[in-house]
Amino acid sequence: MTGISEGAPLVHAAGQTRVAQFGMFVFLASDLMLFSAFFAAYYLIRSSNQPWPPPGTELETLRPLIATLVLISSSFTVIAAERRAHNGDATGFRRWLLATIVLGLTFLVLQMIDYATVSFTISSDVYGSTFWGLTGLHTAHVTVGVCALGLLYLRSMRAGSPEASASWTSTITPFWHLVDIVWIAVFATIWIVR
């Protein structure tokens, strides 16, 4: 009997993790559809408004490129955190998680600087609307992701072991990877394919 009762919390935790992962993947699928609609609108509007971007619209490329590299780096740090969690290394898990949070915050600061320096607003023209809509939606997702990573960090501090936060880790990290992948598409759409 004692073997069954000792194993019960692990089975319960594994079941919670699977349910949480399924819920996150359903959410990620709906989130991809939301971003797809924004990208479709951007390209549709772009095809019927030439020249694109409108004359006089200047975008700096270096800062968004640095922000892109920062966000891509954060995918590697969150992978390192996840690996440390699977190995039971609580200190390493938290250290890499903190690095991911710092990279996410760095991205947000670079994004805010970029917003402060662009010469157009959301109501300037159709280009401004699509630029602010697409990048704003992504910035909101990064903000939510950084907050979720912060909560995961606090939870891991209270729990003491990464295993206690396994369901959170397995749901937050796919969201963070989606945020990173979507930004690559946003960066390519706005700054490369002009």
C-alpha positions as CSV (number, residue, x, y, z in Angstrom):
1,M,0.0,0.0,0.0
2,T,2.8,2.4,0.8
3,G,4.2,2.1,-2.7
4,I,0.9,3.2,-4.2
5,S,0.4,6.2,-1.9
6,E,4.0,7.3,-2.4
7,G,3.7,7.2,-6.2
8,A,0.3,8.9,-6.3
9,P,1.7,12.5,-6.1
10,L,4.1,11.8,-9.1
11,V,1.2,10.4,-11.2
12,H,-0.9,13.4,-10.2
13,A,1.9,15.8,-11.1
14,A,2.5,14.1,-14.5
15,G,-1.2,14.2,-15.2
16,Q,-1.3,17.9,-14.4
17,T,1.7,18.5,-16.6
18,R,0.0,16.8,-19.6
19,V,-3.2,18.7,-19.1
20,A,-1.4,22.0,-18.8
21,Q,0.7,21.2,-21.9
22,F,-2.5,20.3,-23.9
23,G,-4.1,23.5,-22.8
24,M,-1.1,25.6,-23.8
25,F,-0.9,24.0,-27.2
26,V,-4.6,24.7,-27.8
27,F,-3.9,28.3,-26.8
28,L,-0.8,28.5,-29.0
29,A,-2.8,27.3,-32.0
30,S,-5.4,30.0,-31.4
31,D,-2.6,32.5,-30.9
32,L,-1.0,31.5,-34.2
33,M,-4.3,32.1,-35.9
34,L,-4.5,35.6,-34.4
35,F,-1.0,36.4,-35.7
36,S,-1.8,34.9,-39.1
37,A,-4.8,37.3,-39.4
38,F,-2.5,40.2,-38.6
39,F,0.1,39.1,-41.1
40,A,-2.6,38.5,-43.7
41,A,-4.0,42.0,-43.2
42,Y,-0.5,43.5,-43.4
43,Y,0.3,41.9,-46.7
44,L,-3.2,42.6,-48.1
45,I,-3.0,46.2,-47.2
46,R,0.5,46.4,-48.5
47,S,-0.5,44.9,-51.9
48,S,-3.1,47.6,-52.4
49,N,-1.0,50.6,-51.2
50,Q,2.0,51.4,-53.2
51,P,4.7,52.6,-52.6
52,W,5.2,50.6,-49.4
53,P,6.2,52.0,-47.0
54,P,5.0,55.5,-47.9
55,P,7.5,58.1,-48.9
56,G,9.2,59.7,-45.9
57,T,8.8,56.7,-43.6
58,E,12.1,55.8,-42.1
59,L,12.8,52.8,-39.9
60,E,16.1,52.2,-38.2
61,T,17.3,48.6,-38.8
62,L,20.2,48.2,-36.4
63,R,18.2,48.4,-33.1
64,P,15.5,46.0,-34.3
65,L,18.2,43.6,-35.5
66,I,19.9,43.7,-32.1
67,A,16.5,43.1,-30.5
68,T,16.0,40.1,-32.8
69,L,19.3,38.7,-31.7
70,V,18.5,39.3,-28.1
71,L,15.2,37.5,-28.4
72,I,16.7,34.6,-30.3
73,S,19.3,34.3,-27.6
74,S,16.5,34.1,-25.0
75,S,15.2,30.9,-26.7
76,F,18.6,29.2,-26.0
77,T,18.6,30.4,-22.4
78,V,15.1,29.1,-21.8
79,I,16.2,25.7,-23.3
80,A,19.1,25.7,-20.9
81,A,16.8,26.4,-18.0
82,E,14.5,23.6,-19.1
83,R,17.4,21.2,-19.3
84,R,18.6,22.2,-15.9
85,A,15.1,21.6,-14.5
86,H,14.9,18.1,-16.0
87,N,18.3,17.3,-14.4
88,G,17.0,18.5,-11.0
89,D,19.5,21.5,-10.9
90,A,17.4,24.1,-9.1
91,T,20.2,26.7,-9.0
92,G,21.0,26.3,-12.7
93,F,17.4,26.4,-13.6
94,R,16.8,29.7,-11.8
95,R,20.0,31.2,-13.2
96,W,19.1,30.4,-16.8
97,L,15.5,31.5,-16.2
98,L,16.7,34.8,-14.8
99,A,18.9,35.2,-17.9
100,T,15.9,34.6,-20.1
101,I,13.9,37.3,-18.2
102,V,16.7,39.8,-18.5
103,L,16.9,39.1,-22.3
104,G,13.1,39.5,-22.5
105,L,13.3,42.8,-20.6
106,T,16.2,44.0,-22.8
107,F,14.0,43.3,-25.9
108,L,11.2,45.3,-24.4
109,V,13.4,48.3,-23.7
110,L,14.8,48.2,-27.2
111,Q,11.2,48.0,-28.5
112,M,10.2,51.0,-26.4
113,I,13.2,53.0,-27.7
114,D,12.2,52.0,-31.2
115,Y,8.6,53.2,-30.6
116,A,9.8,56.5,-29.2
117,T,12.0,57.2,-32.3
118,V,9.7,56.3,-35.2
119,S,8.4,59.3,-37.1
120,F,4.8,58.1,-37.4
121,T,1.9,57.1,-35.1
122,I,-0.8,54.5,-35.3
123,S,-3.1,57.1,-36.8
124,S,-0.6,58.7,-39.2
125,D,-1.6,56.4,-42.2
126,V,-2.3,52.8,-43.0
127,Y,1.4,51.9,-42.7
128,G,1.5,53.3,-39.2
129,S,-1.6,51.3,-38.3
130,T,-0.3,48.1,-39.6
131,F,3.2,48.7,-38.1
132,W,1.9,49.6,-34.6
133,G,-0.8,46.8,-34.7
134,L,1.6,44.0,-35.6
135,T,4.5,45.1,-33.4
136,G,2.2,46.1,-30.6
137,L,0.5,42.7,-30.6
138,H,3.9,41.0,-30.4
139,T,5.2,43.4,-27.7
140,A,2.1,42.6,-25.6
141,H,3.0,38.9,-25.9
142,V,6.6,39.4,-24.9
143,T,5.3,41.4,-21.9
144,V,3.0,38.5,-20.9
145,G,5.8,36.0,-21.4
146,V,8.3,38.0,-19.2
147,C,5.6,38.2,-16.5
148,A,5.0,34.4,-16.8
149,L,8.7,33.7,-16.6
150,G,8.9,35.9,-13.6
151,L,6.1,34.0,-11.9
152,L,7.8,30.8,-12.7
153,Y,11.0,32.1,-11.2
154,L,9.2,33.0,-8.0
155,R,7.4,29.7,-7.9
156,S,10.6,27.8,-8.3
157,M,12.1,29.9,-5.4
158,R,9.2,29.0,-3.1
159,A,9.1,25.3,-4.2
160,G,12.8,24.7,-3.9
161,S,13.0,22.1,-6.7
162,P,12.3,22.5,-10.4
163,E,10.1,19.3,-10.4
164,A,7.5,21.2,-8.3
165,S,7.2,23.7,-11.1
166,A,7.3,21.2,-14.0
167,S,3.8,21.9,-15.2
168,W,4.5,25.6,-15.3
169,T,7.8,25.1,-17.0
170,S,6.3,22.8,-19.7
171,T,3.6,25.4,-20.5
172,I,5.5,28.6,-20.4
173,T,8.5,27.6,-22.5
174,P,6.5,26.7,-25.6
175,F,4.8,30.1,-25.3
176,W,8.2,31.8,-25.1
177,H,9.5,29.9,-28.2
178,L,6.3,31.0,-30.1
179,V,7.0,34.6,-29.2
180,D,10.5,34.3,-30.5
181,I,9.5,32.6,-33.8
182,V,6.7,35.1,-34.4
183,W,9.2,38.0,-33.9
184,I,11.5,36.6,-36.6
185,A,8.5,36.8,-39.0
186,V,7.6,40.3,-37.8
187,F,11.2,41.5,-38.2
188,A,11.4,40.0,-41.7
189,T,8.0,41.4,-42.7
190,I,8.6,45.0,-41.6
191,W,12.4,45.5,-41.8
192,I,13.6,43.1,-44.5
193,V,10.8,42.6,-47.0
194,R,10.3,46.3,-47.8
